[in-house]
Amino acid sequence: MSDDEKRTINELIAKGSYAMVLLSTDNLDDTFATVEASGAEIVQEPTQQPWGVRDFAVRDPAGTMVRVNQR
């Protein structure tokens, strides 16, 4: 990896746009309702993904993508 690539990745990490958090819950719909009511930036509403997972996505204030799936 070049120094320029390392610098770019470090800048993305510092801005929060190069990371993702994965969480799971027993009740996706209730969790989504709670998160949505908090005013969080919704990226994707609950969706059944082609690979079998049902999830939703939000972005935290630092810009990190947070995906929550149904257990």
C-alpha positions in Angstrom: 0.0 0.0 0.0 1.4 3.4 -1.0 1.8 6.3 1.4 -1.0 8.1 -0.5 -3.3 5.2 -0.1 -2.6 4.9 3.6 -3.2 8.7 4.0 -6.5 8.4 2.1 -7.7 5.5 4.3 -6.7 7.3 7.5 -8.6 10.4 6.3 -11.7 8.3 5.6 -11.5 6.6 9.0 -11.1 10.0 10.7 -14.3 11.3 9.0 -16.2 8.1 9.9 -16.9 7.1 6.3 -14.7 4.1 6.1 -16.2 2.1 9.0 -19.3 0.1 9.5 -21.0 -1.3 12.6 -23.1 -4.4 12.5 -25.7 -5.1 15.2 -28.5 -7.6 15.6 -31.8 -7.6 17.4 -34.6 -10.0 18.2 -37.3 -7.5 16.9 -36.2 -5.5 13.9 -39.4 -3.6 13.5 -39.5 -2.4 17.1 -35.8 -1.5 17.0 -36.3 0.4 13.7 -39.2 2.4 15.1 -37.1 3.4 18.2 -34.1 4.4 16.0 -36.3 6.3 13.5 -38.1 8.1 16.4 -34.8 9.3 17.7 -34.2 11.3 14.5 -31.3 9.2 13.2 -30.4 9.5 9.6 -32.2 6.5 8.0 -30.2 5.1 5.0 -32.4 2.1 4.4 -35.7 1.0 5.9 -36.1 -2.7 7.0 -35.5 -4.8 3.9 -35.3 -8.5 3.2 -31.9 -8.8 1.5 -31.3 -11.4 -1.3 -28.7 -13.2 0.8 -31.3 -14.0 3.5 -30.8 -11.3 6.1 -33.5 -8.8 7.0 -32.0 -5.5 8.1 -32.0 -1.7 8.1 -29.2 0.9 7.9 -28.6 4.3 9.6 -25.7 6.7 9.7 -24.4 7.9 13.1 -23.5 11.6 13.7 -19.8 10.8 12.8 -20.9 9.4 9.4 -20.4 5.7 10.3 -22.8 3.3 8.7 -24.7 1.2 11.2 -26.6 -1.9 10.0 -29.0 -3.7 12.2 -30.3 -7.2 11.3 -32.9 -9.6 12.7 -31.5 -12.5 14.6 
